[in-house]
Amino acid sequence: MLRLLGRPESKNFSVELGGADSKVGGGALPLLELPSCALCLLPGRLSAHFMEAWLRACDPPVITRLEKDRILLDVRTIQEKEMKTVAQAIKDLGALDNKE
């Protein structure tokens, strides 16, 4: 994912990779957590709440998780064929000129 993003230079947010716990959810093990990797968007000029809402409003929607005032995109849940679409949505978010 970082390869597709490059290093977006934006005052809107910064990007880093980090570890995450990914919930399996449902079935016999609804509370089971798997170690995963997450792309984290750390607020800059844009708030985490704005970024989450903006990404969900994309077509197709980019579903994220808001945790500790940062946006997490669990790489385990993004299919290979979706990587370019998600990367482009993040680039577009970084290019926004308007403040919330």
SVG drawing of the C-alpha trace seen along z (x, -y; Angstrom):
<svg xmlns="http://www.w3.org/2000/svg" viewBox="-22 -26 29 48">
<polyline fill="none" stroke="black" stroke-width="0.4" points="0.0,0.0 2.8,-2.5 4.4,-1.7 1.2,-2.8 0.8,-5.9 4.4,-7.0 4.9,-9.5 2.0,-11.9 3.2,-15.4 0.2,-17.0 -0.6,-19.2 -4.0,-17.4 -2.5,-14.3 0.6,-12.1 0.9,-8.4 2.6,-5.6 2.5,-1.8 1.8,-0.2 0.7,3.0 -3.0,3.5 -5.3,6.1 -7.9,7.2 -11.1,8.7 -12.3,11.8 -15.9,11.1 -19.0,13.3 -19.2,17.1 -17.8,19.2 -14.9,16.7 -16.4,13.2 -13.8,11.8 -10.8,13.4 -8.1,10.9 -5.5,11.5 -2.3,9.5 -2.3,7.4 -0.7,4.4 -2.5,1.1 -2.0,-2.0 -2.5,-4.9 -3.6,-8.4 -2.6,-10.8 -4.6,-14.1 -2.9,-17.3 -5.1,-20.0 -8.0,-17.5 -9.6,-15.8 -9.8,-12.0 -13.6,-12.3 -13.6,-14.3 -11.2,-11.9 -13.3,-8.9 -16.5,-10.5 -14.9,-11.6 -13.4,-8.2 -16.7,-6.5 -18.4,-8.9 -16.1,-7.9 -17.4,-5.8 -16.7,-3.0 -16.6,-3.7 -13.3,-3.2 -14.2,-1.7 -11.8,-2.6 -11.5,-2.4 -11.2,-5.4 -8.9,-4.6 -7.1,-6.9 -7.8,-9.9 -6.2,-8.3 -7.6,-6.5 -6.7,-2.8 -6.9,-0.9 -6.5,2.8 -4.4,4.1 -5.7,7.6 -9.2,6.5 -8.2,4.8 -8.1,7.1 -5.2,6.8 -7.6,5.6 -8.8,2.8 -5.3,1.4 -5.2,-1.1 -8.7,-2.4 -7.9,-2.9 -4.5,-4.5 -6.2,-7.0 -8.8,-7.9 -6.1,-8.6 -4.2,-10.7 -7.3,-12.7 -7.9,-13.3 -4.4,-14.6 -4.9,-17.0 -8.0,-18.6 -7.4,-22.4 -10.5,-23.2 -10.5,-23.1 -13.4,-21.3"/>
</svg>
